[in-house]
Every structure is written in C-alpha cells, then in structure tokens.
C-alpha cells in the first residue's frame, strides 16, 4: 500500500507541477530567436536573460540576440521575466516558482519572488536543452546546432521546500547552487541578481552559550544563568527558566535582528539552538516544565516562544526563530506549542541511514518517524537536519544511496518546509568518496523528491567518470546491496570494518574488476583522475577489512606497501584528515599507516612511542622490500 501511495503521489505531483515532461513539438530554430527582457527589468530578470543567452550560445554555437520589450516583435522570442509582452498571475507561487509557456512562436519564462525567473531559466535549459550542472567543475551543455524552440511548452513549477541546503564543494559554488535550486545561505552567498539566499541572521547552529548569553561573558560572574546538571552549574547549556537568561537572550536577539534585518526578504531566520552536548538543565523549575511536557523540549520551546513573540511584537514579521529538536530535545512536548514564527529543526542524528526512515522494522528510524509525526501535529514549520556522511571515517564508502530519495519524499510528505542535508562539510580536506555525487542527487531531490533519480545518477556518472561509468554504477549497486541487513544498520559514526555486510571474495573481486574497467575505459585525464579519487573509498574499505591486496595472508611487504600506497595517494589528492574533528588529521608518522588500521592513521593515535619506533619500522620496511623483490617478485 505504501508503494502504491508513493506511486500515485509521484504521478500526480510530477504531472501537476514538478519537472513533468511530455513530447515537445519543435518550432523555430533557437539560432533565430530573440531574448526579450523588460526595458526596466529588475536585476534578477537581467541576470536570468544573460545566463540564458550565454548557455544558448554554448549549445547552438550561434550569437543570440537580446532586446527589450519596447521594441516591436519581429520573429520568434523567448520572453524572460516581467515584461510588457504578457503578464502572468503568479499569486499562487512561492518564491522560486515559475512558468514556462509557449504561445505561437514565443516562449515565456516568468517566475515568482526574487528567485523564480532565474530558476525558470535554468529549468528551461535543463528541460529543453538537456543542460546539467553536475558539479562545481562539471557542467554539461550538449552541442545542438539544430535546437528548436518548443511550441507546446506548458509547464509550471512550485518549490517543494522553502529552504534547501547542502554543504560540500559544489554547494559553495554559486553557479551550481542557483542552477540546482540551492537557496540556503550558510556556505554560499548568492547575490541579489542571482535571487539571494534564505539566510540565517548570525550563527547557524548551537548559538545558546556561544552567541547568546555567552558563557565566556557571563558564566564566571553569573553561573545561575546556566544549566544545573548533575548537581553542578555548567557553561555548556543555559538555564531556560531563569528570567534573567531570557531577558539577556531577548535583548541580544533583538539587537542582531535590528542590525541585520532585510524587510524585502521573504524570510530571515534567527537561530536559538542548544549547544552540542547533553548538559541540559535539571534545576527545579526546568525539571518541572520538562516533566509537564514529557520532554526537555518543554523548556526549549517555551523559551524560544518568548523570544519569538518579542521579535514579532517589535514589528519584524518576516523573521522566523528556529530551534532544534535534537538529541535530548528531539521528542515533541505534550503541552507547549511552537508559535507560528518558530521553526523546529528536527535532527536525524540517531537514525540508521541504510534503511529508509519509514522502515518500521528499523527501531531507530521508527522512533524518528514517531517524533516527526508528533512535531507535525503541533508545528506548522518543520525543518529537517539530515545526515549523509560517515563523520568517523569519511574517506570510507558511505553506502546510503538506496535511501536518499525515499527519505526526502518522507520529509515532504510530512510537511517539512526546509531540508539541510549535512554531508562532508570539510570535504576540501577529505575528498575521497562520492560527496559531490551525493550532493547533486540531493539537490535534485530537494527540487523535486519524485524526480527520475536513475536518470540523474546516470547523467552524473557519465559526465564525471566518462565512458566506463556503468562500471561505477554497478559498484554503487553492490555497495547499496551490502549496506545493511535486517539486524545490521548504518550509522554516521560507523567503524569502517563494520560496513558492507556479507561481502564475499567474489563480490570483492568483482568490485576490483569494475574499477579497473572504469580506468581502462577512461578517455580524458579528468575522467581518469575522478575515477582514481573516488576509488580511494573502495581501497580504504579493503584496507580497513584486510581484504585483497591488504590481506595479512601474504608476505608482509605486500600489504604494507599497499597501505603505504593508499596513504600516499590520499595525500596526493589533498586528503589531510579522515573525518570530523581536528584529531582526525592524518599523522606523518610512517609506522601508523604501514602496520595499523586506517582509522588509526591520525594524530589521535600518534603517541610519542610510535615516533620513537618509526626509524626502526622504516628500516624493517626497506629490508622486507628487498627480501620480497629478491625472492618473491621475480618480475622486478
């Protein structure tokens, strides 16, 4: 029944307003088309027309004319934004929604809010010109000198979410972000002409005790403002029932809003969120309010509601105040209800990411779904903070590709208004897996949870890895098949030797064959490099699990050299740490990567005695190499 409901939703939503596609009749050659913008076009309309001109010229190889609406029509046109040519009623469209419509030899692209027309142009280029923005450095603009203007386009798009955010390298590129509907402002700043961001005023997360009522400022003199935990005052959380704490945070929040308010923005968000620890307040008043609500969210929502009311009372009607439903506050309160100008960001950190969130057989996910539904009953503005990365060992393969689409659909179907997919946000220092692929797919899913994800996957793989892309797709399918079992799960702090359950020798051999075939079929240096970089994740898994060339059932020099090669290749690709946190930085101590498991190649395990042993280990490694080459490796 669930599958049937999802299928019906997919068909109805796609046909109604989300990247539905019908056979298009073709008309005038795009080479002969004039782009029309308003004589007094706003900066976003002008930017959208400029981008349309640029990419149509790349696709067709022709010079595309641009004119304003105060010139007489003299042939086929693409009319961009608000013009005197025709007016469209966009009152039912949120910011970012748009219309693409053919009338005779004219195509109109018109959008709502600050981003709609820009999104509409990129939607036109994607839908009718087959352009894609796969990565910050991979844009596909297939040459088509015979491209014709569609004559029966009648397409409308309404955003599924008001806020979308990812955080890897591509997410920080403005072109990628605008083209794929990414509007979160934490890692990228979109200009006004690009439509701007949905922005957080001040810090994005963990602001209580760090930005508001700072422990560095108040704890020494006024410890009573802070949480009483395990019988002691701690600077790590606030006491949320102390009137003085509320007074300080309210005043500081109002000051931040006054200094940063943009009355023209559709929404700005101020974050009042707990610090990242478990030191919640257990004073008499906090405990009583939490007990009354059956959750520590009782004190949090009561506190945030009070600040949000003060902000609204001050006349800031487009400011929303957000807070976490995270760890000890994840469970919804039973009495207090979030105000309309409060956003609750529900965090999935405890979940399994190998089973879909609605898999009732997965206990962790069933608990999350219960919380999602409970919040949905009392809150009209839920955001999701989801996780798509192994923070412990981020170089290792994280096989969550089989659940991403269904999970984003679940967020939408449960009335989430915003989604942040937190991935490898430190990817610049740890890029050895499929982070940009995951980012692209997630962006397409947040644009439309019911998109043909197989088509998008195939397109990305071919563009990034080249002719041998099908080998990498089969590899990803094998990874997905071994991500979980009925009783084994996939967490975001997974040990690398506890992933890919049930991999047989045949499976491992097949994966090796697939990577080799992909490399053999590569025709460009860029494709070859991308293959080598993503292959690091497979080599890392084999090393952690002592498989293949890393097996201990062979002369020691063989597996030691394999580990040495992996370490050096990781460094060559700019990998300087293995996971989240400074203590995951790669160590320069050779003995660690020559003989230890890869998760112990970091400064966390770089004890002084290893440094003392290191010179002797290098001499032993050199000796073993000479013995191997003299007696075992006859080819050398």
C-alpha positions in Angstrom: 0.0 0.0 0.0 2.8 2.4 0.8 4.4 1.8 -2.5 1.1 2.4 -4.3 0.6 5.7 -2.4 4.1 6.8 -3.3 3.5 5.9 -6.9 0.2 7.9 -7.0 1.9 10.9 -5.4 4.8 10.7 -7.8 2.5 10.7 -10.8 0.2 13.4 -9.6 2.9 15.8 -8.4 5.1 15.3 -11.4 2.2 15.9 -13.8 0.9 18.8 -11.8 4.0 20.9 -11.2 7.3 19.2 -10.8 9.5 18.6 -13.8 6.9 16.7 -15.8 7.9 16.1 -19.4 5.8 15.5 -22.4 6.9 15.1 -26.1 7.7 18.6 -27.3 6.7 19.9 -30.7 9.5 21.8 -32.3 9.3 25.2 -33.9 11.8 27.9 -34.9 15.5 27.3 -34.6 16.8 28.8 -31.4 19.5 30.4 -33.6 16.8 32.7 -34.9 15.2 33.5 -31.6 15.5 36.9 -29.8 15.6 37.0 -26.0 13.3 39.7 -24.7 13.5 41.4 -21.3 11.8 44.4 -19.8 13.2 47.8 -20.6 13.2 48.5 -16.9 14.0 44.9 -16.0 15.0 44.2 -12.4 18.5 42.9 -11.8 17.4 39.2 -11.4 15.5 39.3 -14.7 18.5 40.9 -16.4 20.8 38.2 -14.9 18.4 35.4 -15.9 18.4 36.7 -19.5 22.2 37.0 -19.5 22.5 33.4 -18.4 20.0 32.2 -21.0 21.9 34.0 -23.7 25.3 32.5 -22.6 24.1 28.9 -22.4 22.1 29.0 -25.6 25.1 30.3 -27.4 27.2 27.4 -25.9 24.6 24.9 -27.0 23.9 26.2 -30.5 27.2 27.9 -31.4 25.2 30.9 -32.6 25.1 34.6 -31.5 21.7 35.0 -29.7 20.1 38.4 -29.9 18.8 40.2 -26.8 16.3 43.1 -26.9 14.0 44.9 -24.6 10.2 44.9 -24.7 9.9 48.4 -26.1 11.0 47.0 -29.5 8.4 45.6 -31.9 8.1 41.9 -32.2 9.8 40.7 -35.4 10.0 36.9 -35.0 10.3 34.1 -32.5 11.1 35.2 -28.9 11.9 33.9 -25.5 10.5 36.4 -23.1 12.2 36.5 -19.7 10.7 37.9 -16.6 8.2 40.7 -16.2 7.7 42.5 -19.5 5.0 44.4 -21.4 4.6 41.5 -23.8 2.4 39.5 -21.4 1.5 39.4 -17.7 1.2 36.2 -15.7 -0.7 35.6 -12.5 1.9 34.2 -10.1 0.0 34.8 -6.9 -0.2 31.1 -6.1 3.6 30.6 -6.4 6.1 30.9 -3.6 9.5 32.4 -4.1 11.3 30.3 -6.7 8.2 29.1 -8.5 7.9 29.7 -12.2 6.0 29.2 -15.5 7.4 28.2 -18.9 4.7 28.6 -21.6 4.6 28.6 -25.4 2.2 30.8 -27.3 2.8 30.5 -31.0 6.4 31.3 -31.8 7.0 32.8 -28.3 8.1 31.1 -25.1 7.6 32.9 -21.8 9.7 32.3 -18.7 8.4 34.1 -15.7 8.9 33.5 -12.0 7.8 34.5 -8.6 9.7 36.2 -5.9 13.4 37.0 -6.1 14.4 33.6 -7.5 11.6 32.4 -9.7 12.7 33.8 -13.1 16.4 32.7 -12.5 15.2 29.2 -11.6 12.9 29.3 -14.6 15.8 30.0 -17.0 17.8 27.1 -15.6 14.7 24.9 -15.7 14.3 25.8 -19.3 17.9 25.0 -20.1 17.6 21.7 -18.3 14.3 20.6 -19.6 14.5 21.7 -23.2 18.3 22.0 -23.9 19.5 19.0 -21.7 21.9 21.1 -19.8 23.1 19.9 -16.3 25.2 21.4 -13.6 26.6 18.2 -12.1 29.5 19.6 -10.1 31.2 22.9 -9.4 33.7 21.9 -12.2 31.5 19.7 -14.4 28.7 21.4 -16.5 27.1 19.6 -19.4 26.0 21.8 -22.3 25.4 19.3 -25.2 26.1 20.9 -28.6 23.0 21.1 -30.7 23.1 23.5 -33.7 19.6 22.4 -34.7 18.0 23.1 -31.3 14.4 24.2 -31.9 12.2 26.3 -29.8 9.4 24.2 -28.1 6.0 25.2 -29.4 3.8 23.4 -26.9 5.6 24.1 -23.6 3.1 24.4 -20.8 5.0 23.8 -17.6 4.9 25.2 -14.1 7.0 24.6 -11.1 6.3 25.2 -7.4 9.1 24.6 -4.9 8.7 21.7 -2.6 10.7 23.3 0.2 11.2 26.9 1.1 14.8 26.2 2.3 17.3 23.8 0.9 20.9 23.4 2.0 23.9 21.1 1.3 27.5 21.7 2.2 30.2 20.1 0.0 32.4 21.8 -2.6 29.7 22.1 -5.1 27.3 23.6 -2.6 29.7 26.5 -2.2 29.7 27.4 -5.9 27.1 30.0 -6.9 26.5 28.6 -10.4 25.9 25.1 -9.1 23.7 26.4 -6.4 21.4 28.6 -8.5 21.2 26.0 -11.3 20.1 23.3 -8.8 17.7 25.4 -6.7 20.0 25.5 -3.6 19.0 28.6 -1.6 20.5 28.1 1.9 22.9 30.8 2.8 25.3 29.1 5.3 28.0 28.0 2.8 27.3 30.2 -0.2 26.2 33.8 -0.7 24.0 34.3 -3.7 24.0 37.9 -5.0 20.8 39.9 -5.3 20.8 39.4 -9.1 21.0 35.6 -8.5 17.9 35.8 -6.3 19.6 35.8 -2.9 19.5 33.3 -0.1 17.2 32.2 2.6 19.6 33.5 5.2 20.3 32.9 8.9 20.9 36.1 10.8 24.0 35.5 12.9 25.2 31.9 13.6 23.5 28.9 12.0 23.6 26.5 15.0 24.5 25.9 18.6 24.0 29.5 19.5 22.9 29.4 23.1 26.0 30.0 25.3 28.1 30.8 22.2 26.4 33.7 20.5 23.6 34.5 23.0 24.2 34.7 26.7 27.8 33.7 26.1 29.4 31.5 28.8 32.7 33.3 28.2 31.0 36.6 29.2 28.6 35.6 32.0 29.4 32.2 33.5 32.1 33.4 35.9 30.0 36.2 37.4 26.5 34.7 37.0 26.6 30.9 36.9 22.9 30.8 37.8 22.2 31.8 34.1 23.5 28.4 33.1 22.4 24.8 33.4 22.4 22.9 36.7 23.5 19.4 35.5 24.5 16.5 37.8 24.3 18.9 40.7 26.8 21.5 39.2 26.4 24.6 37.1 27.9 24.1 33.7 28.8 26.6 31.0 27.6 24.2 28.3 23.9 25.0 28.3 21.6 27.7 29.7 19.0 27.6 32.4 16.0 28.3 30.3 13.6 29.1 33.1 15.8 31.8 34.7 14.0 35.2 33.8 17.4 36.9 33.6 18.6 34.4 31.0 15.5 35.1 28.9 16.0 38.9 29.3 19.6 38.7 28.1 18.9 36.5 25.1 15.9 38.5 24.0 17.8 41.8 24.1 20.8 40.2 22.2 18.5 38.6 19.6 16.6 41.9 19.0 20.0 43.7 18.6 21.1 41.1 16.0 17.8 41.4 14.1 17.9 45.2 14.2 21.4 45.2 12.7 20.7 42.6 10.0 17.0 42.9 9.1 16.1 42.9 5.4 12.5 43.9 5.1 12.4 42.8 1.4 13.5 39.2 2.2 10.8 36.6 2.1 12.1 35.2 5.3 15.2 35.6 7.5 16.0 33.1 10.3 17.5 33.6 13.7 18.8 30.5 15.4 18.3 29.9 19.1 19.7 26.4 19.4 21.2 24.3 22.2 24.9 23.8 22.3 26.2 20.4 21.1 26.3 18.5 24.3 24.0 16.7 26.8 24.3 19.1 29.8 20.6 20.2 29.9 19.4 22.0 33.0 18.0 19.9 35.8 17.1 22.8 38.2 13.7 22.6 39.9 11.9 24.9 37.5 13.4 23.4 34.3 12.7 19.8 35.5 9.1 20.7 36.4 8.4 22.2 33.0 10.1 19.4 31.2 8.2 16.8 33.2 5.0 18.5 32.4 5.7 18.3 28.7 7.2 14.8 28.7 10.4 16.1 27.1 13.3 18.5 27.5 11.8 20.3 24.5 9.2 21.7 27.0 11.7 24.3 28.4 13.3 24.9 24.9 10.0 25.7 23.1 8.7 27.8 26.0 11.9 29.8 26.0 12.1 30.2 22.2 8.4 31.2 22.0 9.0 34.1 24.4 11.9 35.4 22.3 9.9 34.9 19.1 7.0 36.8 20.5 9.2 39.7 21.4 10.7 39.8 17.9 7.2 39.8 16.3 5.9 42.4 18.7 8.8 44.6 17.6 7.4 44.6 14.1 9.6 42.0 12.4 7.0 40.0 10.6 9.4 38.2 8.2 11.7 36.9 10.9 11.4 33.3 11.9 13.1 32.0 15.0 14.4 28.4 14.8 15.4 25.9 17.4 16.5 22.3 17.5 14.6 19.1 18.1 17.9 17.4 18.6 19.1 14.6 20.9 17.6 15.4 24.3 15.0 17.8 22.8 14.1 15.6 19.8 10.8 14.4 21.3 7.9 16.9 20.9 6.4 18.5 24.0 2.9 17.5 25.1 1.7 20.9 26.3 3.5 23.8 24.9 3.0 24.6 21.1 5.6 26.4 18.9 4.4 29.8 17.7 3.8 30.4 14.1 7.0 32.3 13.7 9.0 29.5 15.2 10.8 26.9 13.1 11.7 23.5 14.7 14.7 21.8 13.1 14.3 18.1 13.6 17.6 16.3 13.5 18.1 12.7 12.5 21.5 12.1 14.1 20.5 8.8 15.9 18.9 7.2 12.8 20.0 4.4 10.5 21.0 5.6 7.1 20.9 2.2 5.4 17.2 1.6 5.9 14.6 4.2 4.8 13.2 6.3 7.6 9.8 4.7 7.2 11.1 1.2 7.5 9.1 0.1 10.6 11.5 -2.9 11.1 14.3 -0.5 11.9 13.9 0.6 15.6 16.0 3.8 15.3 14.0 5.0 12.3 10.6 4.1 13.7 11.4 6.3 16.7 12.4 9.2 14.5 9.2 8.8 12.4 7.1 8.9 15.6 8.8 12.2 16.6 8.4 13.6 13.1 4.7 12.9 13.2 4.3 14.3 16.7 6.0 17.6 15.8 3.9 17.8 12.7 0.8 17.8 14.8 1.8 20.9 16.7 4.2 22.8 14.4 3.5 24.3 11.0 7.1 25.0 10.1 9.3 21.9 10.5 12.8 21.9 9.0 14.9 18.8 8.8 18.6 18.5 9.6 19.6 15.2 7.9 22.9 13.5 7.7 24.6 11.8 4.7 28.2 11.2 5.7 30.4 8.9 7.9 31.9 11.5 10.2 34.2 9.0 11.8 35.9 7.8 8.6 34.7 10.0 5.8 37.1 8.5 3.2 35.4 5.2 3.5 32.4 4.4 1.3 29.1 5.5 2.9 26.5 3.3 1.1 23.3 5.4 1.7 22.4 5.8 -2.0 19.4 3.4 -1.7 17.5 5.5 0.8 18.1 9.1 -0.2 15.1 9.6 -2.5 12.6 7.9 -0.2 13.8 9.9 2.8 13.4 13.2 1.1 10.0 12.2 0.0 9.2 11.4 3.6 10.2 14.9 4.6 8.0 16.4 2.0 5.0 14.1 2.7 5.2 15.0 6.4 5.0 18.8 5.6 8.7 19.7 6.2 9.3 23.2 4.9 13.1 23.1 4.8 15.8 20.5 4.5 19.5 20.7 5.3 21.5 17.6 4.2 24.7 17.7 6.2 27.4 15.9 4.5 31.2 16.1 4.4 31.3 19.8 5.1 35.1 19.6 5.5 35.4 17.9 2.0 38.2 20.3 1.0 40.4 18.4 3.4 38.9 14.9 3.0 37.6 14.3 -0.6 38.0 10.7 -1.4 34.5 9.3 -1.8 31.3 10.3 -3.7 30.5 13.5 -1.9 29.7 15.6 -5.0 27.6 12.9 -6.5 25.6 12.7 -3.3 25.3 16.5 -3.2 24.0 16.6 -6.8 21.4 13.9 -6.2 20.2 15.5 -3.0 19.8 18.9 -4.7 17.7 17.4 -7.4 15.6 15.6 -4.8 15.1 18.8 -2.9 14.0 20.4 -6.1 11.6 17.5 -6.7 11.5 14.5 -4.4 9.9 12.5 -7.2 12.5 13.2 -9.9 13.8 10.3 -12.1 16.8 9.8 -9.9 18.2 7.0 -12.1 18.4 9.4 -15.0 20.1 12.0 -12.9 22.5 9.3 -11.5 23.4 8.0 -14.9 24.0 11.5 -16.3 26.3 12.5 -13.5 28.3 9.3 -13.6 28.8 9.6 -17.4 29.8 13.3 -17.2 32.2 12.9 -14.2 33.7 9.4 -14.9 33.4 9.1 -18.6 32.9 6.1 -20.9 33.3 3.5 -18.1 30.6 5.0 -15.9 28.4 1.9 -16.0 31.1 0.0 -14.1 31.0 2.6 -11.3 27.2 2.4 -11.2 27.4 -1.4 -10.8 29.9 -0.8 -8.0 27.4 1.5 -6.2 24.7 -1.0 -6.6 26.9 -3.7 -4.9 27.6 -1.2 -2.1 23.9 -0.5 -1.6 23.1 -4.2 -1.6 25.5 -4.7 1.3 24.8 -1.5 3.3 22.5 -3.1 5.9 20.8 -6.4 6.9 17.7 -7.0 9.0 19.7 -6.6 12.1 22.7 -4.5 11.0 22.5 -0.8 10.4 24.4 2.2 9.0 25.2 5.0 11.4 27.0 8.3 10.7 29.8 7.2 13.1 30.3 3.8 11.5 33.5 1.9 12.0 35.0 1.1 8.6 35.3 -2.6 9.4 31.6 -2.7 10.3 30.2 -1.7 6.9 29.3 -3.6 3.8 27.9 -6.7 5.5 28.4 -10.0 3.8 30.9 -9.1 1.1 32.2 -12.3 -0.3 35.5 -12.9 -2.1 33.6 -12.9 -5.4 32.0 -9.6 -4.5 35.4 -8.0 -3.7 36.9 -9.4 -6.9 34.0 -8.1 -8.9 34.4 -4.6 -7.5 38.1 -4.7 -8.3 37.2 -5.6 -11.9 34.7 -2.8 -12.1 37.2 -0.1 -11.0 39.8 -1.5 -13.3 37.4 -1.5 -16.2 36.4 2.1 -15.5 40.0 3.2 -15.5 40.7 1.3 -18.7 37.8 2.9 -20.5 38.6 6.5 -19.4 39.4 8.7 -22.4 40.3 12.0 -20.6 42.7 12.9 -17.9 39.9 14.5 -15.9 37.7 11.3 -16.0 40.7 9.2 -15.0 41.5 11.4 -12.1 37.9 11.4 -10.9 37.9 7.6 -11.0 41.1 7.4 -9.0 39.9 9.8 -6.4 36.5 8.0 -5.8 38.3 4.6 -5.9 40.1 5.7 -2.7 37.0 4.9 -0.8 37.0 1.3 -2.0 40.7 0.9 -1.3 40.2 2.3 2.2 37.4 -0.2 2.9 39.6 -3.1 1.8 42.4 -1.8 3.9 40.2 -1.5 7.0 38.9 -5.0 6.4 42.2 -6.6 5.4 40.9 -7.7 2.0 42.5 -8.1 -1.4 46.0 -6.5 -1.5 45.7 -5.6 2.1 45.2 -9.2 3.3 47.5 -10.4 6.0 47.7 -13.9 4.4 50.6 -12.9 2.2 54.2 -11.7 2.6 54.1 -8.7 4.9 55.8 -6.3 2.5 52.9 -6.8 0.0 50.2 -5.5 2.4 52.5 -2.9 4.0 53.3 -1.5 0.5 49.5 -1.5 -0.3 48.9 0.6 2.8 51.8 2.9 2.0 50.5 3.4 -1.5 47.0 4.2 -0.2 48.3 6.7 2.3 50.4 8.5 -0.3 47.6 8.5 -2.8 45.3 10.0 -0.3 47.8 12.7 0.5 48.3 13.3 -3.3 44.6 14.0 -3.6 44.7 16.6 -0.8 43.3 14.4 1.9 44.7 15.7 5.2 42.2 14.2 7.6 40.0 11.2 7.7 36.9 12.5 9.4 35.3 15.2 11.5 37.4 17.0 14.1 41.0 18.2 14.3 42.2 15.0 15.9 41.3 13.1 12.7 44.2 14.9 10.9 46.5 12.4 9.1 49.7 11.8 11.0 53.1 12.0 9.4 54.3 9.1 11.5 55.0 6.3 8.9 54.6 3.4 11.3 50.9 4.2 11.7 50.0 3.7 8.1 52.4 0.9 7.4 51.1 -1.5 10.0 47.9 -0.2 11.6 44.2 0.0 10.6 43.5 3.1 8.6 41.3 4.8 11.2 44.4 4.8 13.4 46.5 6.8 10.8 45.6 10.0 12.5 47.1 12.3 15.1 44.6 10.9 17.6 46.8 7.7 17.7 50.1 9.5 17.3 51.5 8.7 20.7 55.2 9.5 21.4 56.3 5.9 21.4 55.3 5.5 17.8 57.7 8.3 16.9 60.5 6.5 18.7 59.8 3.3 16.9 59.3 4.9 13.5 63.0 4.9 12.3 63.2 1.1 13.1 60.0 0.5 11.2 61.2 2.2 8.1 64.4 0.1 8.2 62.3 -3.1 8.6 60.0 -2.0 5.7 63.0 -1.4 3.5 64.5 -4.8 4.4 61.2 -6.6 3.7 61.1 -4.9 0.3 64.5 -6.1 -0.6 63.7 -9.7 0.5 60.4 -9.6 -1.4 61.9 -8.3 -4.6 64.8 -10.8 -4.4 62.9 -14.0 -3.6 59.2 -13.5 -4.4 58.8 -10.8 -7.0 60.7 -12.2 -10.0 59.3 -9.6 -12.3 61.3 -6.8 -10.5 
